[in-house]
Amino acid sequence: MRKKLLLLLVGVALTAITTTFRFNAAAQTTISLKPVIIDTDMAMDDWTAILYLLARSDIEVKAITVTGTGEAHCNPGVQNVLNLLLLAGKPTIPVTCGRETPLQGNRVFPAEWRSGVDAMAGITLEHNGNPPASATAVQLLIDSIQNSTEKVTLLTLGPLTNIAEMMQADPSVLSNLAMIYIMGGALAVPGNVMETDGELAEWNLYVDPLAAKMVIQSGAPITLIPLDATNQVPLTMAFYRRVASDMTTPSASFLYQVLNKNQGFVQSGEYFFWDTLAAAITADESLAQIEDRSLDVIDSGQTVVSDQGKSVRVAIGADGHRFETMFLNVLNGRSPDQAAAATPIPAAGDAQEEANMQIVRRYYQEVWGANDGSVLDEIAAPGFISYFLSDDTGSGTTTEMLKETIGFFHKAMPDLTVTISDIFADGNKVAARITLRGKHTGQFFNIAPSGNPVALYMQTQITLDHGKMTEEWICLDLLFLFVQMGGISEEQVGKLLGWN
């Protein structure tokens, strides 16, 4: 893209793409690259997050620091970064590691996770013989930020130990930071830590909560990319098959190797584009829905909304479909938003499942999201029934009753939007996780309008026959919706469940 632009302006053949060019004898124009520093714990999803930013033609990765409190140990983590840099054709970017213990406490990632990422899941890359940087992680961060002529963007993909230490060592670096993008935390969704004192926490912030608190409270410009956003972008077998038929560069081939080694994880439905999504949002915020929140981090590592917190930008949603296309385009050396027509068509054996998923997407986006009952008439078979799991009568809901129900939600939340967090097909069945969001400005049962932003979570399974929906089973989390609307208090819920 840039080479074509230079040819157009200069009118001569170029043998290399440079960051500056002359289009007359008196004037010079500079092509500005966004300076980015990556702080990573070298977990599996970090590998392709790093390759993604290295492949972006509008970004210059200035340095990469490894946090020793993350999944990888320092020595293998640094060498794995160096090898990825060689794979991407940028072997001389400085790399080093930070301390291997949290600022406070002794929490660590599970040993089996660490050994797996140290060994890079058994994938062998060509060895990069360039040595690590001689500076410590803290010093490399400080030097790289202070020496930049433009404000630096910092992306963190692990515990925030290095970043907190940097801020302690030299608070003045904050003045030359454009933004810190942090993959971590969980606000309105469950955490992913199983320990009893961290069940609402996310691993990156759980391991070193003091560091996380220091960074959040620093006053630096921060955009948090929590599980609330990453949960909406699962890594599916459909994407795996897409990669298998579309890998034209070493980076894309490496992505395929990673997924091939972890097919069981992909099939489990528990694999999400955590750090890779964070990298993509760092490069292009239009992928995310971002809102301001006043946040703090407590000792358990949980991210909480608090009047005592600091204002932080939070990604609460993400465009998964556009992200997948952009991600695969960039790794294959194409422009990020290249037309979808260039995306390989799914294999013939998967065509019906893909068609079924598209019908279900229309159902939620156009019927539930846009309240268009005519679409339901088009895609539902005669006799279609929607069963609510709470309905023990077995009678179900007809299409006309379902239209009324959906209309009821839209009256309570006129700005209702729908996000498909996960969707997959198996034969003639499609399962999905859906989130409805809106502001409660209309009557809902006996609950008067509260003006509160609310979210309704749904899980569904739909059966299709010859391109028509015949049956749906749906589970709604109405109790949590009532709490958000103020119809019932958390204390009352606790009493009902015997918690207090």
Protein Blocks (a to p, Z undefined) as FASTA:
>chain_A
ZZmmmmmmnopacfbdcfbdcfbfkbccdddddddddddehiaklmmmmmmmmmpmkbcc
fbdcddfklmbdfklmmmmmmmmmmmnopakbccddddfbdfbdjddcdfklmmmmmnon
opacdddfbdcdfbdfklmmmmmmmmpmbdcddddfbdfklmmmmmmmommlmmmcfbdc
deedjfkbccfbfbfklmmbcfklmmmmmlmmmmmmnopacddddfklmmmmccdfklmm
mmmmoccbfklmmmmmmmmmmmmmmmnopaccfklmmmmmmmomklpccddddddddfko
pacddfklccddddfbdcfklmmmmmmmmmnopafklcfklpccddfklmmmmmmmmmmm
mmmmmmmmnopaklmmmmpcehiacddfklmnonopafklmmmmmmmmmmmmmmbccddf
bdcdehjaccdddddddddfbdehjbccehiacddddddddddeehiafbdcddddfklm
mmmnopacfklmmmmnopZZ
